[in-house]
Amino acid sequence: MHKKKKKLWKRIGTGLLITALVCIVSGYLLSLWLHISPPEVEDTHQLFLKEPVVAETGESIFNNCFLRQSDSGLWEIYLKGGAFDRGIAAGKLEKELLAYQEDVFVSQIKKIIPSDFYLMFLRNFIGFFNRNLAGHIREEFKTEIYGISLSCTHTYDFIGSPYERQLNYHAAHDLGHAMQDYMLVGCTSFAVWDEATEDSTLLIGRNFDFYVGDDFAKNKTVLFCAPDSGYKFASIAWAGMTGVLSGMNEKGLTVTINAAKSTMPLSSATPISILCREILQYASNIEEARLIAGKRQLFVSESILIGSASDGKAVLIEKSPDKMGMFTSQSNYLICANHFQSETFETDERNSENIRTSNSPYRQQRMEELIRKNIPLNPVKTADILRNREGLAEKNIGFGNEKAINQMIGHHSVIFKPKQRQIWVSTSPWQLGQYVCYELDSIFRNPDFSSEIRNIRLSIQPEPFLNSEQYAGFLFYRDYAKKLKASIEKKDWVSEENIRNFILSNPELYYVYELAGDYYASRKQPETALAYWQQALEREIPKLSEKEKIEKKILSIK
């Protein structure tokens, strides 16, 4: 009997050892398979050994490139030269900002996925999904990203090498969009020209409503880039982001992106921000932008609003993983929300479902209402439109409602005047702070970062709403909503007075009533929960799925 037990334990031990070896070998092979080799670069060791110099006037200088923080709070960076030199300079100048941005991004992921096991699974899944990512990115942009990655922290090497991480971060927007149909990117943009503007020249406004937490949007950067090939351009994003989300080049060509409904892809292709970077750096008009867009395959669906000084108008390039269309307005304005409008996608089932179930058509109607009401437009009127918080016909739909043009989550908001090469960039919070004006021609003609480079005279003043009781109430609502959700999860009870104050802080928003109902349902008070959920249904609810979710809660109690 003793011998049998011994044999059994020996078999179990052997089995465990074999399993462990298989896991180790499989993990090793997987890491080799998922490894993305950096591009080959010339030996610039001496350049990398250099460190930025901080001038007496406050700007950091590295190899004729500059970084400074404006009095407005925006970070301004100027890069020039070849791809690797630009990358090295960006990494050296933005080293602290890069570390901060990655800390914030990873901590946000950990909030969503607290389990180390699932984090490792996610890391392997993303690695597998993006295994061919490098093959869809121009060598120039990979080289620039590699240069930046050399200054990145090694804290997160368990996720991947700095180069692999930076490359994957450029596809994070696309992957999240594809996996969850993110409406965290429920942006709204528009363009007006001819008689629709005060000076008859093209004018563009856009909100980039991409939300990864308040800290992620804290350090916005305005990049001014003078590459050794293509056109000089300006782009608004964050440290380490070489792709373009909103930008304008020296020829007066502008690029902004709006997400559309996507199917789940099987593997990665060109990230949308990288495609937009290529357009901005190498196109001078609409036709050239269209030709570049046609060369690249995306793995999500996106609308690309192209504004062109030389064409005097704007168009939408609408692109999914398998087809591309172009929408041209028959009037003197163009509106873009989050659904396709071209003939190419008229019978597309995914697009039709998006129009039926999302808040995109509502925002499009609201934008048309605001444009018609404010014609002829100028930059100040454009800022007012981008800051608008009401629903159709000026209805109060609650602050932070996704049906509003201003959803109070935006990473940045931008106004372009392409013919004049002028850009207005919003400052925190969201698009409520002042809009700072940059004039590209003068900045590229004389890139002197020793003092303020913005045109202070053309600044658009902050929104008076910032000093109102309603704004204070909205801040209370945002903060208490998080606390109330945590209380529901932890079964911690709160006072009825706090619930009342929470509702009064944002009384026209459906969500305060839904969350109050959830709280009372968790406290086994179905009648009170039911009353609050019914009040939620009486308000403007952004999406059909959210309305159906509340209706299911009501049915479950009834």
Protein Blocks (a to p, Z undefined) as FASTA:
>chain_A
ZZmmmmmmmmmmmmmmmmmmmmmmmmmmmmmmmpccddddddfklmmmpccdddfkopac
eehiacdddfkopacdddedjfklmmmmmmmmmmmmmmmmmmmmmmmmmmmmmcfklmmm
mmmmmmmmmmmmmmmgcfklmmmmmmmmmmpcfklmmnocfklmmmmmmmmmmmmmmmno
paklmccddddehjlpmnlpacddddddddebjklmmmccddddddfedjdddddddehi
abdfbdcdfkopacddddddddddfbdcddfklmmmmmmmmpcbfklmmmmmmmpccfbd
cddddddfklopacdddddfkbccddddfbfbdcddfbcfbfklmmgmklmmmmmmmmkl
mmmmmmmmmmmmmoccdfklmmmmmmpcbdehhiaebehiakbmblolafbdcdddfkno
pacddddehjlbccddddfklmmmmccfkbcfbdfklpccddfklmpmklmmmmmmmmmm
mmmmmmmmnopacdfklmmmmmmmmmmbmklmmmmmmmmmmnopaklmmmmmmmmmmpcc
fbfklmmmmmmmmmmmZZ
